[in-house]
Amino acid sequence: MHVRWNAHGKFEYENGQTFVPYGGVYANFIETAKAGIIPDRERLERGNADWYGRGILEFNEATDDENRQWLRYLREEGMNFTRMFCRGQMQPCQDPLDIGGAVNRPLFEKVRRFFDIAHEEGLYVHFVACQEPRQSIYMNDDVLRQRALPLYTADQLNALPPHRLRWLDPATPRATDDNYFTDPDVLACHRDYLAELGKLLGNHPALMSVEIYNESQWGSFHWDVHDQEIAWSKQIVDALHEFFPGRPATMSIAGFGIAAHDMLLWRERVPMEFLSPHAYQLLAGTSARADFAMMTDAILNFTQTECPTFMGEWDPGSYPTEEPARLLTRDAAWFSVLSNCPGFGMWMARGYGEFEIPRKVMEAIDFAHFNPKAPELTVDVSKEYDFFHSLEKNPSETCHLPEDVWCPHRESDRKHRYCVKMQSHELQDIYNFARFALIRGVSYRFTRNPRKYSGTWCLQHIGTHHLEKIRRPLVPTERCAQLKYLSAADDSVHVAYVRNGVPFAFNHQAGRCKPLPHRVTIDTDLDGGPNYELEIWNLDTRTSEKKTVPAKGRIDLGVTADDYALVFRKG
């Protein structure tokens, strides 16, 4: 069954039922050990077997059975979609789907077959439609000579229009960072390629959404063409809307979260349906108080106020045991949908089974058509936003990170933006507020436009003494238990996530672990009473129970170290 994007900024099946996408792991690489696949050494060596020290088999080197086995593994991990790039082998140079204004048909047949198998196995595909510029035939001479030209006959080349023949002529100097986004022949080739690809793939039942290219404005670090790339991106999104009608379009940014370039500025100028930030534990910045899940919550709330936000890559890092990563994955799964985001995507191929219950809960409340209540608190981050934005025009000449921490600008143009944001007190204040909100059970949103709202709060001024002025329908009464919730506008439904844990570490591997068992209670002050039907999900035992509770009272979850989801429905 096809899925589609609706007017609420959510996904739904073509019959109108809610679809909540969880997963998003990189489709092109099969992690053979995880999927229980034992390929021959020759196929591994043709790919990129040493990628992060894992045994990797690329999808186009895999058999149908191996691709099916990989997708079934992802389903077992609780995922229902995956993210695919428009490329084949990584070595010796990437095999591009775009071979100069036309679709690479031999590679496309393998892409199409992957889509077919994904559909048969019940997974959808978020497709990255365009090649990363530096790995395209337009910028890379090796890709042109080794990957594209062998697919053309002399007669086919002679019949091409001038704008395509130009870029398939090895004598033509390749495009550079300075002119890639402004050359009209490059854009014309992109349109030809996307028009053909749309006819071949646009109506495939496994296709969920399309992306411009992986991590816009990341590969070159060239900020001199910042505005030109934004203008180019608008034209590409217009082409995606034209040739992939009904499929939502997006852009992604590198894994620094809101410490990367200004997503909201891009959204103003590029008519995409949703934003796709990437966030990795160390790169998103560190806080002395907030762990990576709290940072994720802040990243989502920073942009979701203005545009649907769908995490595109996310990775909690590596730990000596799996529990911290599993708990952070659980946190991100719940924080995403309870921030009213349409879904959640990650990079690592582990879901730990943490997506099944939030998907089931959000489907049960018809999340695709859910009308959320405005958050209790609107926080003015205009000054912080202005500081972040100012760095795009006025970067620092010095790095703000320790020498043993990688900085993307240290070896490039030495004009530091991301690292300044990562270490700034402005970003730390945002992360610290996310921690405060979760500990105190405050529903919030950030805004860079405070005049749009009747009353806003300042990051630095909000504190416990202000809580009496904030009506909180659900309040955690124990400091160890944190709370995130989403309420319906008419108070008929409230969904809450009770996060029961203590900090694992406050550094670049900031997660959480289970506390000692303690009494967990939640005070309720709901308006739609007098009674609510309450469904209690224990997220550790994966069991549920139902009871009737008063609108105003206390929910006692007992002496426990477990996490819970609570679903209140007006009786």
N, C-alpha and C positions, 0 to 999 in steps of 0.2 A: 504494500500500500504506500502511495506517495505521502510525503509530509510536506507541509507548506508553512509559510510565515503569515501570521495574522495581524490584524490591526492593533492588538494588545501588546505587540512586541514579543510574541511567544511562538513556539512551534505547535502545530496540531496535525493530526492525520487528516487526510482528505475528507473523511466522514465527520470532521469537527471535534473528535475526541483529543484530549490532551496528549502530547508527546513531549517528554522531558529528556533531552539528550545528555547522557553522561558517558564519559570515556575520552575519546579524541586522540588516543595514542597514535604515534607516527606509523602509518600503514606501510610505508615502503620497506621498512626493515623488519624482518622476522627474527626475534630473539629465540634461537633454536632450542636452547636448553629449557627455557620456560615452557615452550610449547611441546617439548618432548620429541623434537625432530632431529634426526641424525643425518645431515646431508653429506655428500662426498666432499672431500677437501678441495677438489678443483673448483666446484661451484662457489664455495666459501671464498676462495682466493680471488675469484673473478669479481667478487663484491668488495666489501669493506669489513673484513672479518675482525679487524682489531679495533673497531669503533667502541671506545670506552672499555676495551678488553673483553667484549662480549662476542660470542659466536653469532655472526650476523649473516643471514641469507636474505638477499633482496627479492622483493616480490616477483620481479620479472625473471629471476633465476629459479623460482620455486615452481613445483608442480601444482596442479589444481588441488591435489590432496593435501599438500603442505600448506598452501594458502588457506584451505578450509580448516585444517587443524589449528593454524594460528588464530583464525577468526573465532573458532570455537573456544580457544583458550581465553580470548578477550571477553567472550560472552560469559564464560565461567567466572571471570573477574568482575562481572556485573556491568560491562560496558555495552552500549547499544549504538555507538557510532565511532568512527575512526577518521583520522585526518590524513589525506593523501596529497603528496606533491606531484607535480607534472614532470617527473623525471624518472629515468631508469638508473643504470649503473652509475656509481660514483667514480669508478676508476677505469681508465686513466683520466677521463673527464666525463662530466655528466652527460647522459643521453637525454636530450631535451624533447619534450612533446611538441614544442614550436620549432619547426625547421625553416624559418624564414617566411612566415605568412601562411604556412600550411601545417597540417597535423602529421606528425610522424606516425604513419599508419602501422608499421610493425610494432612499435611500442604501444600505440593506442589499442591494438588488439589484446595486448596483455593487461592494459588498464581496464578495458571493457570487460575482460574475463574476470578480473578481480572484483569489479562492480557486480557482475552477475553472481559470483559466489557470495559476496557480502549480502546481497539481496536474499539469496537462498538461505543464508545463515541468520537473517534477521538483524543485520547491522546496516546503518546508513553511513554515507561518506560525506565529509566536509572536504571539498576539493580546492586545492590551491591552483588556480588556473594559469597563471603566468610564471615564466621562469625568473629566478633571481637574476637581475641584470648581468652580473659578472659571470654567470654561467650560461648566458644566452649566446646564440650565434652572433648577435649584434655587437657584443663586447669581447667575445672569446674566440680567438682564431683557431685554437685547437678543436673546440666544439664544432665550429663551422667545418673544418677540413675532415675531422675524423667521424663526426656524427651525422652531419646534415648532407653534405655534398654527395656521399656515396648513395644516398636514397634518390637522387635525381638522375635521369638520363639527359643526354645532350639535347635531345628534342624538347624535353620538358623545360629545361632551362631557357632555351631559345623562345619558348612560347610565353614566358612569364612577363607580367607588366614591369615597367621600369623600376617601381619602388621596391619590388621583391628581388628582381635580378641584381639590383645594386648591392644588396646585402648578401647575396649568394656568390658574389664575385670576390675571390680571395685578394684581388688587387685593391679592393676598397678598404681604406683604413677602418678599423673597427671603431665603434662609438666609444666615448670616454664618459667619465662621471659628469663632465661639463656639458655634454650635448645629448646624452641618451634620452633624457626626458623632454627635449625640445625638438628633436629631429622629426619632421613630419612623415618621413618614409618609415621610420621605426614604428610610429603610431599606426600608420596605414597597414603595416604588416601584422601588428597585434590585432587589429580589427579583422583582417582576413582570417587569421588563425582562429580567433574566438568565434567568428561566424561559422566556420567549418566545425569547430569543436562543439558549438551549441547544437548544431543539427545532429551530431553523432551521439552526444552525451546528455544534452539538456533535459531530455524527458525520461532519463533512466530512473526507475523507481527507487534506486538506492541513493540517488543524489539528494543531499540535504541542503547544502549551501555552498557558496563559492567565495574565494578569497583572491585579492589582487595578486600578491606574491608574498612569500614568507618574509615577515619582519621588514616592513617598509622602512626605508632610510636607515638601514642597518649595515649592509655589507660594505658600503664605501666610506662611511663617516663623513662624506662631503656635505657640509652645511651650506656651501655657496649655492647649491641648487635646491635648497629646501622648498622654496615657493614653487619652483618649476616642477618638482616631483608631486607636490600637492595638486597642481593643475593637471598634470598627466594622470594622476590617480583618479581624479574626477572623470576624465574621459574614459578611462578603463572601466570604472564602475558603470558609467552610462552604457558602455558596450556590453557589460555583463547583464545589465537589466534588459538590453535589447535582445541579446542572443540566448539568455537563460531566463526567460520570463517566468515570474513566480518564485524564483529562487533568491533568497536573501543574499546580499553581498556584504563583505566586510574587509577590513584591513587588519593586519596584526603588527605589533611592535615587539622589539626585543625584550628579553626577560627581566627588565628592571622595573616592571609595574609602572607606577606613576613617576618613577625617577627617570624614565626614558623621555622621549620627546612628547610634546603636548598633544595628547590624543584629542582633546576637545576642540582644539584649533582645526585639526584635520577633519573632525566630524562636521564642523561648521561649513567647510568648503567642499566636502566630498559626500554625496548623498547616499551613504551606505546605510544598511538597515541596523547593523549592530557593530560595536567595537569589540576587538579581540586582543586584549592585553595578554602578554606573557609575563610570568613571574617565577623566578628561581630564588631559593632561600637567601643566598648570600647577596645576589645582585639587586634584590628589592630594597636593600638597605637594612640596617640593624637598629634595634632600639634597646635601651637598657630595661624596658618594662614590658614590651609586647613581643609575643612569639609570632612565628610565621603565619599561623592561621589568623591571628588578629590583624596582621599586616594585610593579608589577603582580603579580609573583611573591609578594611579601609580602602584598598585599591578599588574594590567593586563599588563601594558607596561613593567614591570620588567621581565616577563617571556615570553610574546607573541613573543618577538623578536627571541627567540630560539626555542619555541615549542608552538603549538596551546594551548591556555589557555581558559578553560571553567569554570567559577565560579560555584562551586558545592553547596555551602551554602552561603547565604548572608542575613543579617538582619540589617536594619537601626536603630533598637531600638524602644523604646516606647515614645510617646509624648502625651501631654494633648489633642491635636487635631490631626487629621489625615493628615493635609496638609504637614508637613515636611517629614513624611514617604512616602507619595505619590510622592512628588517631588524628593526625593532621589531614589525611585524606577524608576521613569522616567529617571533620570540621569544615573543610572546604566544600564538600558536597552539600552540607546543610546551609552554610553561610551564603552560598551562591543563590539558591532558590529562595531563601528567606530574605535576601536582599532584592527579591523580585526579578532576578536575572533569569534568562530563558533556559540556561543549562550550564554545564561545566565541562571543560576539556583539560586534559593533562598531557604530559609527555611520557611519563614512565608507564610501563605496561603492567601495572598492578592496581587493581581497584579494591583488593582486600574484601570484596563482597560488601562494600560500604555504600553502594549506590541503589541497591534493591529497595530498601525501606523508604528513603526519601522520594524515590520515583513513585512508589506505590502510594505514599501519602499525598504527593502533589497531584497525581492523577485522580485520586479520590475527591479532591476539592476542586477539580476542573481548573487546574492552574492556567491552562491556555486562555481562559476567559475570566480569570480571577480579577476582581476589582479591589485593589489594595487600599487600605486606609493610609492617609498621610502619616509619616513617622511623627512621633511625639516631639522630636527635637530637630530643628534645622540649624546647622552649624555653618557659620560664615567662614569660608576659607579663601576669601577673595585676596587677602594680603599674601597668603601662602602661594596661591595660584599665580599672582603677579610676579612673585619672586621666581617661581619655577619658569614662568614664561620669559622673564627677562634674561635668563641664562641662554636662551636660544639665540638671542642677538648679542649678548655680552658675556661670553664664557670666561672662565677663569684661566689664567696662564699656568696655574700650578695645580697639581693633583691633590685631592683631599683624602686619598686613601693611603693606608700604610703600604710600604714597598712590597710586602709579602701578599697583598691582595690585588688581584688582577683588575686593571682599569682599562677600558676599551680605548681611551683617548691617549694613553701614555705613549703608545707606539705609532699613533697615526698623526693627526694634525696638532696634537698637544693643546687643543682648546677644550677645556674640561667642562662638561655639563652634567653628565649622569652622576659622576662621583661626588660633585658638589651637592646635588640634590640628596644623594644617598646619605651623606654625612650631616646634612643641614638640620638645624633645630626645627625648621618649618616642617620637614617630613617627620621628624621625631614627635612633634606635637600632634600631628595627625594620627600617627600610630598609637601614641599614648591615649588619645581620646577614644580610639577604637577599643582599647583595653578597658577604659573606664566604662564605656557603654555596655560592654558585655558583662562586666562584673556587676553592674548596677541594674541591668535589665532595661536599658534605655533604647528605644527605637529611634534611629537617627538617619539623617541624610546630610551630605555636605553640599554646599552651594558656593559658586563663585559670583553669583548674582543675587546678593541679599535683598535688593529692592523688589524682587519678585515675590517676596514672602512678607507676611505681616509682622513677624517677629523672628529674629535669629539670635543665636548665641555665639560668643567668641570662644575659640578653642582654649585659650588660656584662662578664661574666667569661669567656665563651668566647673563645678565641684559638688561635693556631697551636700553642702548647705543649700544648693539650689534644687535639690531633688523634691522638696515639698511643693515646689511650683510646677512640677512636671507630673502629669497624670500617667501613671504606669499601670497598665492592666495586668501585667504579670511581673512579679518581683522576686528574684532569688533571695532567700533569707540567710544563706550560708555563703561565706566568702569563697569557698572552694568551688562552688557551683556557679557557672556563668550562664547567661541566658540570651538567646537571639530569637526574635519572634516576628511573624508577619500576620497582620490582622486584616479582615475584610472591612470594606468601608462601612457596611451596615452592622458590624460587630457580630455577624452570624457565625463566623469561623475565625479561630485563632490557631495558628500552628507555632509551636515553640520547640526549640532545641535546647536541652539542658546539658551543658558541657561540664562534666565533672572531672576536674583534673588539676594538677599542680605543674608549675613550669619545669621543663626538662633542662633548659639552659637558656641564658640570654646572651647569645652570640650568633655566629653565622650558622649554627645548627640549633636554632631555637624552636623547640617543640614542647610537648607536654607528656607527662606520664600519669598513671593512675594514682590517686591519693589513697591513704588508708580509708577504710569504710567509715562513713560519718553520716549523720542524719541530713537528708536533703529535703527541703520544703520550699514550696512556691506559694506566695500570697497572690490571690486573684482579686481583681476589682473590675469585673466585666459589666458592660452596659446592657447587653441584650437579654438578660435573665428573665425570670428568676433562676432558672436552672440551665445547665449545659450538659450535653452528653460528652464525656471525656474518654478518649482512646489513648491509652498509655503504651508506648512502645519502649521496651528495654532494648537498647541498641547493642548490648553485649550478649545477651541471651537470645536476641532476635525473637522475642515473644511479645504478645500484646494482650491487654485486657481492657474492658470497657466498664464504665460506671457513670452514674449520674451525680453531678456535683453542683453546689450552689454557685451563683455568679460571683459572689463575694465570700471569700473564705480562705482556706489554706489546703493545698495539696501536699500530702505527706508521702514521699517516695520511699521512706524507710531509711535504714542505715545501710549505705551502699557506696560502692566506688564506680558504679556503672553510669553510662550516659543514657539519656532518655529523649524521646520525642513525644510531645503532648499535642493532641488534636482536640480542640474544643469546638463543639457544634451546638448552636442554640437549640434548646429543647422545645 
